[in-house]
């Protein structure tokens, strides 16, 4: 009798493990969701860095006249001997 109850307990335990692995919102779905979450966090981090760089550039463009001129030279291929007039 003990042998049958042990086999029954092991069978129920293994069936429940398989059930929790395969069912919807089980361990496999959790791992997939965690992977997607980590990918989105990485994208969010990259976008936050890009946003911070753009904010710094906006501040420099608003306050620094030399930066405006150098930015215009880089953007529009102005030669060094040409004059740039920056109007606020």
N, C-alpha and C positions, 0 to 999 in steps of 0.2 A: 504494500500500500504506500509506503514511504517513497518507493521508487517512482510510482505513478504520479504522486503529488509533486515530486521534484521535477519530473519531466513536464507536468502541467504548468508549474510555476515558471520554469525556464521558457516554455513555449509562449505563455502569456507575456512574460517580460520581453522576449524578442519581438513578438507581434506588436507590443506597444511601442517599442523603440522604432520599428519600421514604420508604424503609423505616424508617430511624431516627426519622423524624417520626411515622409512623403506628403502628408496632408497639407491643405491650403493653410498658409501662415505658419507652416512648420519650420524646421531648422533650415532646410534648403532655401525656402523663400526668404527667411531671415538673412541668410548669407548673401543672397542676391540683392536684397534691399540694402543691406549694409554696404555692399560694393557700389551700388548706385549712389548712395548717400556720400560715400567717400569721394567719388568722382565729382559730384556736385559741389562738395566742400572745396575741392582742389580748383574747380572752375571759379567758384566764388572768391577764393583767395587771389587767383590771377587777376580777376576783374577788379578786385579791391586795390591791388597794386597799380593796375592801369589807371584807375580812377584817381588815386593819390598822385600819380605822375602828371595826369592832366590838370589836377587842381594846382599843383606847383607851377606848371607851365602857364596857366591862366594868371596866377598871381604875378609871375615874372613878366608876362606880357602887359599887365595892367600897370606895373610899377617901374619897370626897368627899361629905359629908353634904348640902351645899348643892346639889350636882349631882343627888343623889337626889331632893331635894324639887322642884327645878325640873323634873326628868324626870317625876315623878309629876304635877305640875301640868299639864304639857303632855299627858301621856298620858291622864289621867282627867278633864280639864277642871275642876280644882279651882279655886275662886275664891280670890283673894288673901287675903281675910280669914278663910278657913277654916284650921284648924290641921291639920297633917299630922304624924302620929307614925310615925317610921321605926324599925322594930324590926329589930335585927340578927340 
